[in-house]
Amino acid sequence: MAGVSDLILKQERYRRNVLPLQPSENTIPRKALKALSSDFEQRYSLVLDSNYREQTVHNAYAGTKHSEALVEKVENLARKAFRSGFADVRPIAGHLAAMQVLGSLLKKGEKFLYIPLEKGGYDGYTPPFLPTLLGLEGKEIPMKGWKIDYEKLSRIRGNFRAVILGASIFLHSYDMKIIREMFPESVILYDASHVLGLLANGTFQKDFNDADVVYGSTHKNFPGPQGGLIIGKKELEEKIKSNPIWNYYDNFHLSRIAALGISLEYLLKRNYGKMCLENRKSLVNSLKERGVRLANLPEVSESAMFLLDYDNAPEISRELEGANILVDSVGRVGVNEVTMRGLTPKNMDTVGEALEEGLKLNRKSATRIVRELLEQMTWP
């Protein structure tokens, strides 16, 4: 059996030889990758500002001046990138960011609305998971195809503390004005895990800051390290940031925050979101012309991902993997990583050709096209 170092080398060699089209994955700037292995990886910082044996304790640990400055700097970068009132960069996963937001803003027994699982919603909001864990009650938002059915939504009655937008199959933006008018007493929460990089550049859901809180993973559409991020309105900052330690996490991984900061600096200098949307549009057009079956026609998607329309999606995923093309087992296709790796709209017809050949089980041809694409791909 290979040792750990051997497996690391094998993984890196493998990922250099595949066409990455999974919307839940991305690559990060090489400087951010280096930050993950910096000295911050071994360090703690826990600001208490409390009394201990009649003495004031600011931080439970010594030697934290740079750690505290790091958290402050990266939160400032996040506020700037998303034009938000506050930011919390401590959550170590998107799911834990969701748990922190719900646990901070909702009380046991309160109700919320969410996108149903069969229309791309996130499993975590369904009854066996976060609702059970936090003692909440969820109700599905009515849908018309892959969009919210606003007419049926307007007829929903009940005292809902929160409306949660966002999905794992995230194809469309939302009408924030209508939702706010329908639920004026609710907090509007926006799970942006699959569109976070688009929001940072203002190319998708331009009015996303009309939501009270936005949160999500930082390693899907957003090209950062694995982890979570919360941003939102200033008046909710204290409530959301005051009690996560020991409730949702303890050590919040300073090296990850350092890497997140590098990724934020990277995005502030580039229109990554616009490039993603241009690549998605070109790839969808290529696949339409090639007769590849796509869900949600004629629009297909407004975001950086779209959905193949085949009943045997798990089998297709395995076949494409054999041709060095990575598409997930529900048939979602995303352009996050190929955009970060330097492909542009002029390359998308070739990506479409590779997918077409893979779907036709022409593995040798598809593999050859992938090799041609890899020669044009770079690292950020």
Number of C-alpha atoms within 10 A of each C-alpha: 5 8 7 9 9 11 12 12 10 13 11 11 11 11 12 14 16 19 26 23 22 23 26 20 20 25 23 23 20 13 14 27 20 13 22 19 14 16 10 19 15 10 16 18 22 17 12 13 11 12 10 10 6 7 8 11 14 13 17 14 13 10 11 16 10 11 19 15 11 18 19 15 15 23 24 19 20 26 19 16 18 23 18 20 19 22 28 22 25 25 28 24 20 22 21 22 27 26 21 22 21 20 22 17 13 17 13 13 11 16 20 26 22 21 27 19 16 11 19 15 20 20 16 14 26 19 15 10 12 20 21 14 12 16 16 19 18 22 17 17 21 20 17 11 10 18 16 19 13 17 11 12 16 14 9 13 7 8 12 18 17 22 23 23 24 25 23 20 23 27 22 19 19 16 13 17 11 12 18 16 10 15 16 10 12 18 19 22 25 25 23 27 25 28 30 25 30 25 21 23 19 18 18 21 18 13 14 22 19 17 21 20 26 29 27 27 30 28 26 26 31 32 26 29 29 20 24 26 27 30 27 26 17 13 11 17 17 11 12 22 17 9 13 20 15 8 10 15 15 15 14 20 20 26 24 26 32 28 26 33 25 24 24 24 16 19 19 17 9 11 16 23 26 17 22 27 23 18 25 26 21 19 25 22 15 19 20 16 11 14 9 18 13 19 18 16 10 8 12 20 22 16 26 28 28 26 21 19 16 15 10 11 18 14 14 22 20 16 20 26 19 17 25 23 24 22 25 20 14 18 23 22 21 30 29 34 24 26 26 21 20 14 21 18 18 11 16 24 19 17 26 22 19 28 26 20 19 24 17 15 16 16 19 13 16 24 24 13 20 22 15 13 20 16 9 11 17 13 12 14
